[in-house]
Amino acid sequence: MIYAVWVPLLMPFLAVPAARRLADALSPVRAVRLLASTAVGLALFSTLALVLLVVPGATRLSAVAAVGELVKPLADAAPDVTVPLAAAAVALLAGCAVAVTRTARRHWAELHRAGVPGDGSDGELTVVRDSRPDAYALPGLPGSPGRIVVTTGMLRALDSAERDVLLAHERAHLAGRHHLFLAAAELAALCHPALRSLRAPMGYALERCADEAAAAAVGDRRVAARAIGRAALAARAAEEVEGRPRVALAATAGPVPRRVAALLGRATPRPRVGRAAAAALLACLALSGAAALDATHDLHSSIEVAQGESPQH
């Protein structure tokens, strides 16, 4: 176990370089699914590894040994190594638990508090009287479709076809429940510092998903690219909009030039890079999971020996 348990803790550092290449090389939908699966899976396996590091040191406590019915210490569990490791792992697990709990509660509270500003609400669309150009998708609670919020300043900045693109883009965010993917990436990043680097590729891939959905809805990729570019320029020229909920998703987010280039077909297709990056992420996930399971099995066998039983194979 002493070797296998470290693999899930190291694997996220190897996954990040592949993830950065994934969003441009794969289709947006596949990139989102793979990034989300990788982030959540690596976070779970690294957390399990920390739990496994706690057990050998914890069994040095008489109360824990009594509960586990141990008649002798775990094999290869030197107290000068296992006890400090267990203490460090407990501290990390406690920090992760507190951070994840706070973030999840904040996210849920924001969904509750995210009232629709202004009047002018018509079904899914709410128009806010504000000269500053802004537009975003405001997700709702489970069972609620959410709202699209757009300012009068943004409506004036775009023509009719471009407004259709903008609304289709934000509608795609709501229909795809994209805020849940972002929340999953954020929570995973709290479990392992290396996973923080997956949030940017995830955000970009989600915007690309909405861009492609908008282009399909209006039937013109050039109009979609122009709308995304003009909306981003208008929003950047205005003052930063205050009071936008952090759970909101905006069409002007992320690296807009890359998104426009992808819509116009100017981005260089790299299918081999995409396949290689996807294979690397899947390999990292598989190795991390296999190592965590192997470490769990070894620990279980050690506990059986410490209990005076014959280990089961």
C-alpha positions as CSV (number, residue, x, y, z in Angstrom):
1,M,0.0,0.0,0.0
2,I,2.8,2.4,0.8
3,Y,3.6,2.8,-2.9
4,A,0.2,2.5,-4.5
5,V,-1.4,5.0,-2.2
6,W,0.7,7.8,-3.6
7,V,-0.4,7.3,-7.2
8,P,-3.8,9.0,-6.8
9,L,-2.2,11.9,-5.2
10,L,0.3,12.4,-8.0
11,M,-1.9,11.6,-11.0
12,P,-3.7,14.9,-11.1
13,F,-0.4,16.7,-11.8
14,L,0.0,14.5,-14.9
15,A,-3.6,15.0,-16.1
16,V,-3.4,18.8,-16.3
17,P,-1.2,19.1,-19.4
18,A,-3.4,16.8,-21.3
19,A,-6.6,18.6,-20.2
20,R,-5.3,21.9,-21.5
21,R,-5.1,20.5,-25.0
22,L,-8.4,18.7,-24.9
23,A,-10.9,21.6,-25.2
24,D,-9.6,22.7,-28.7
25,A,-8.8,19.2,-30.0
26,L,-12.1,17.4,-29.2
27,S,-15.7,18.3,-29.8
28,P,-17.0,20.6,-27.0
29,V,-19.6,18.1,-25.7
30,R,-17.0,15.3,-25.5
31,A,-14.5,17.6,-23.9
32,V,-16.9,18.7,-21.2
33,R,-17.9,15.1,-20.4
34,L,-14.3,13.9,-20.2
35,L,-13.1,16.9,-18.2
36,A,-15.9,16.5,-15.7
37,S,-15.4,12.8,-15.3
38,T,-11.6,13.3,-14.9
39,A,-12.0,16.1,-12.4
40,V,-14.5,14.3,-10.2
41,G,-12.8,10.9,-10.5
42,L,-9.3,12.2,-9.6
43,A,-10.7,14.2,-6.7
44,L,-12.5,11.1,-5.3
45,F,-9.4,8.9,-5.7
46,S,-7.1,11.4,-4.2
47,T,-9.5,11.8,-1.2
48,L,-9.6,8.0,-0.8
49,A,-5.8,8.0,-0.8
50,L,-5.7,10.5,2.1
51,V,-8.2,8.3,4.0
52,L,-6.0,5.3,3.5
53,L,-3.0,7.2,4.8
54,V,-4.9,8.0,8.0
55,V,-5.8,4.4,8.9
56,P,-2.3,3.0,9.7
57,G,-1.4,5.9,12.0
58,A,-4.9,5.8,13.6
59,T,-4.5,2.2,14.6
60,R,-1.7,3.2,16.8
61,L,-4.3,4.7,19.1
62,S,-5.5,2.1,21.6
63,A,-9.1,3.1,21.2
64,V,-9.0,2.7,17.4
65,A,-7.1,-0.6,17.8
66,A,-9.8,-1.8,20.2
67,V,-12.6,-0.9,17.9
68,G,-10.8,-2.7,15.0
69,E,-10.2,-5.7,17.3
70,L,-6.4,-5.6,16.4
71,V,-4.3,-8.0,18.4
72,K,-1.0,-6.5,16.9
73,P,0.0,-3.5,14.9
74,L,-0.4,-3.4,11.2
75,A,2.5,-4.9,9.3
76,D,5.1,-2.3,8.0
77,A,3.4,0.4,10.0
78,A,6.3,2.1,11.7
79,P,4.9,4.8,14.1
80,D,7.6,7.3,13.2
81,V,6.3,7.4,9.6
82,T,2.7,6.4,9.8
83,V,1.7,8.7,12.7
84,P,3.0,12.0,11.0
85,L,1.5,10.9,7.7
86,A,-1.9,10.2,9.4
87,A,-1.8,13.6,11.1
88,A,-1.0,15.4,7.9
89,A,-3.7,13.4,6.0
90,V,-6.3,14.2,8.7
91,A,-5.5,17.9,8.4
92,L,-5.8,17.9,4.6
93,L,-9.1,15.9,4.8
94,A,-10.5,18.3,7.3
95,G,-9.5,21.3,5.2
96,C,-11.1,19.7,2.1
97,A,-14.3,18.9,3.9
98,V,-14.7,22.4,5.3
99,A,-13.9,24.0,1.9
100,V,-16.2,21.7,0.0
101,T,-19.0,22.2,2.5
102,R,-18.7,26.0,2.4
103,T,-18.6,26.1,-1.3
104,A,-21.5,23.8,-1.8
105,R,-23.6,25.8,0.7
106,R,-22.6,29.1,-1.0
107,H,-23.5,27.7,-4.4
108,W,-26.9,26.5,-3.1
109,A,-27.5,29.8,-1.3
110,E,-26.7,31.8,-4.5
111,L,-29.2,29.7,-6.5
112,H,-31.8,30.6,-3.8
113,R,-30.9,34.3,-3.7
114,A,-30.4,34.7,-7.4
115,G,-33.5,36.8,-8.0
116,V,-34.1,38.3,-11.4
117,P,-33.2,42.0,-11.4
118,G,-35.6,44.6,-12.7
119,D,-39.0,44.1,-14.3
120,G,-39.6,43.3,-17.9
121,S,-39.7,39.6,-17.3
122,D,-41.3,37.6,-20.1
123,G,-41.1,33.8,-19.6
124,E,-37.5,32.8,-19.6
125,L,-36.3,36.2,-20.6
126,T,-35.8,39.2,-18.3
127,V,-34.8,42.6,-19.8
128,V,-33.1,44.9,-17.3
129,R,-33.1,48.7,-18.0
130,D,-29.4,49.3,-17.9
131,S,-27.1,51.1,-20.4
132,R,-24.2,48.8,-19.6
133,P,-24.2,45.9,-22.0
134,D,-24.5,42.6,-20.3
135,A,-26.2,39.2,-20.7
136,Y,-26.1,36.0,-18.8
137,A,-27.9,32.8,-18.0
138,L,-29.1,32.5,-14.5
139,P,-29.6,28.9,-13.5
140,G,-32.5,27.9,-11.3
141,L,-33.0,25.4,-8.6
142,P,-33.7,21.8,-9.5
143,G,-37.0,21.7,-11.3
144,S,-36.7,25.3,-12.4
145,P,-35.6,26.2,-15.9
146,G,-33.7,29.3,-14.9
147,R,-33.7,32.7,-16.6
148,I,-31.9,34.6,-19.3
149,V,-31.0,38.1,-18.1
150,V,-30.1,40.8,-20.7
151,T,-29.7,44.5,-20.3
152,T,-31.1,47.1,-22.7
153,G,-27.5,48.2,-23.4
154,M,-26.7,44.8,-24.8
155,L,-29.8,44.7,-26.9
156,R,-28.9,48.0,-28.4
157,A,-25.4,46.9,-29.2
158,L,-26.6,44.0,-31.3
159,D,-28.8,43.7,-34.4
160,S,-31.8,41.3,-34.6
161,A,-29.9,38.3,-35.9
162,E,-27.1,38.8,-33.3
163,R,-29.7,39.0,-30.5
164,D,-31.1,35.7,-31.6
165,V,-27.6,34.2,-31.3
166,L,-27.1,35.7,-27.9
167,L,-30.4,34.3,-26.6
168,A,-29.7,30.9,-28.1
169,H,-26.3,30.8,-26.5
170,E,-27.7,31.6,-23.0
171,R,-30.6,29.2,-23.6
172,A,-28.0,26.4,-24.3
173,H,-26.3,27.1,-21.0
174,L,-29.6,26.6,-19.2
175,A,-30.8,23.6,-21.1
176,G,-27.4,21.9,-20.6
177,R,-27.3,22.7,-16.9
178,H,-23.8,23.9,-17.5
179,H,-23.5,25.5,-14.0
180,L,-23.5,22.0,-12.6
181,F,-20.3,21.1,-14.6
182,L,-18.6,24.2,-13.4
183,A,-19.7,23.5,-9.8
184,A,-18.3,20.0,-10.1
185,A,-14.9,21.3,-11.4
186,E,-14.8,23.9,-8.6
187,L,-15.5,21.3,-5.9
188,A,-13.0,18.9,-7.4
189,A,-10.4,21.6,-7.3
190,L,-10.9,22.0,-3.5
191,C,-9.9,18.3,-3.1
192,H,-6.6,18.6,-4.9
193,P,-4.7,21.8,-5.9
194,A,-3.6,20.5,-9.3
195,L,-7.3,20.1,-10.3
196,R,-7.7,23.9,-10.2
197,S,-6.1,24.0,-13.6
198,L,-9.1,22.1,-15.1
199,R,-11.5,24.9,-14.4
200,A,-10.3,27.1,-17.3
201,P,-10.5,24.3,-20.0
202,M,-13.9,23.3,-18.5
203,G,-15.2,26.9,-18.8
204,Y,-13.9,27.2,-22.4
205,A,-15.5,23.9,-23.4
206,L,-18.8,24.9,-22.0
207,E,-18.8,28.2,-23.8
208,R,-17.9,26.3,-27.0
209,C,-20.9,24.0,-26.4
210,A,-23.2,27.0,-26.2
211,D,-21.6,28.6,-29.2
212,E,-22.2,25.5,-31.3
213,A,-25.8,25.3,-30.1
214,A,-26.4,28.9,-31.0
215,A,-24.8,28.5,-34.4
216,A,-27.1,25.5,-35.1
217,A,-30.1,27.4,-33.8
218,V,-29.7,30.4,-36.2
219,G,-28.2,28.3,-39.0
220,D,-25.3,30.7,-39.7
221,R,-21.9,30.2,-38.1
222,R,-20.6,33.6,-39.4
223,V,-23.5,35.4,-37.8
224,A,-22.9,33.5,-34.6
225,A,-19.2,34.4,-34.6
226,R,-20.0,38.0,-35.2
227,A,-22.6,38.1,-32.4
228,I,-20.2,36.6,-29.9
229,G,-17.5,39.0,-30.9
230,R,-19.6,42.1,-30.8
231,A,-21.2,41.1,-27.5
232,A,-17.8,40.6,-25.9
233,L,-16.5,43.9,-27.2
234,A,-19.6,45.8,-26.0
235,A,-19.3,44.2,-22.5
236,R,-15.6,45.0,-22.2
237,A,-16.1,48.6,-23.3
238,A,-18.6,49.1,-20.5
239,E,-17.9,49.3,-16.8
240,E,-17.7,46.0,-14.9
241,V,-21.3,45.0,-14.1
242,E,-21.8,44.7,-10.3
243,G,-24.1,42.3,-8.7
244,R,-24.0,39.5,-11.3
245,P,-24.5,36.2,-9.4
246,R,-21.4,34.0,-9.4
247,V,-23.5,31.1,-10.6
248,A,-24.4,33.0,-13.8
249,L,-22.9,32.0,-17.2
250,A,-22.2,34.7,-19.8
251,A,-21.6,34.6,-23.5
252,T,-18.8,37.1,-23.2
253,A,-16.8,34.8,-20.9
254,G,-13.6,33.0,-21.7
255,P,-11.1,33.4,-24.6
256,V,-13.5,35.0,-27.1
257,P,-11.0,35.1,-30.1
258,R,-10.4,31.4,-29.8
259,R,-14.2,30.8,-29.7
260,V,-14.8,33.0,-32.8
261,A,-12.0,31.3,-34.7
262,A,-13.5,27.9,-33.9
263,L,-16.9,29.1,-35.2
264,L,-15.4,30.4,-38.4
265,G,-13.5,27.2,-38.9
266,R,-10.1,28.9,-38.7
267,A,-8.9,26.8,-35.8
268,T,-6.6,24.1,-37.0
269,P,-8.2,20.6,-36.5
270,R,-6.0,18.4,-34.4
271,P,-7.8,15.0,-34.1
272,R,-4.6,13.2,-33.2
273,V,-3.8,15.6,-30.4
274,G,-7.4,15.2,-29.2
275,R,-7.2,11.4,-29.2
276,A,-3.8,11.5,-27.5
277,A,-5.1,13.9,-24.8
278,A,-8.2,11.9,-24.2
279,A,-6.2,8.7,-23.9
280,A,-3.8,10.4,-21.5
281,L,-6.7,11.6,-19.3
282,L,-8.4,8.2,-19.3
283,A,-5.1,6.5,-18.5
284,C,-4.6,8.9,-15.5
285,L,-8.1,8.2,-14.3
286,A,-7.7,4.4,-14.7
287,L,-4.3,4.3,-13.0
288,S,-5.5,6.4,-10.2
289,G,-8.5,4.2,-9.6
290,A,-6.5,1.0,-9.9
291,A,-3.9,2.2,-7.5
292,A,-6.6,3.3,-5.0
293,L,-8.3,-0.1,-5.2
294,D,-4.9,-1.9,-4.8
295,A,-4.0,0.2,-1.8
296,T,-7.4,-0.4,-0.3
297,H,-7.0,-4.2,-0.8
298,D,-3.5,-4.2,0.7
299,L,-4.8,-2.2,3.8
300,H,-7.7,-4.6,4.2
301,S,-5.3,-7.6,4.1
302,S,-3.0,-5.9,6.7
303,I,-5.9,-5.3,9.0
304,E,-6.9,-9.0,8.7
305,V,-3.4,-10.0,9.7
306,A,-3.4,-7.6,12.6
307,Q,-6.7,-9.1,13.8
308,G,-5.0,-12.5,13.8
309,E,-6.9,-13.8,10.7
310,S,-5.6,-15.2,7.5
311,P,-5.8,-12.6,4.7
312,Q,-8.4,-13.3,2.0
313,H,-7.2,-13.2,-1.6
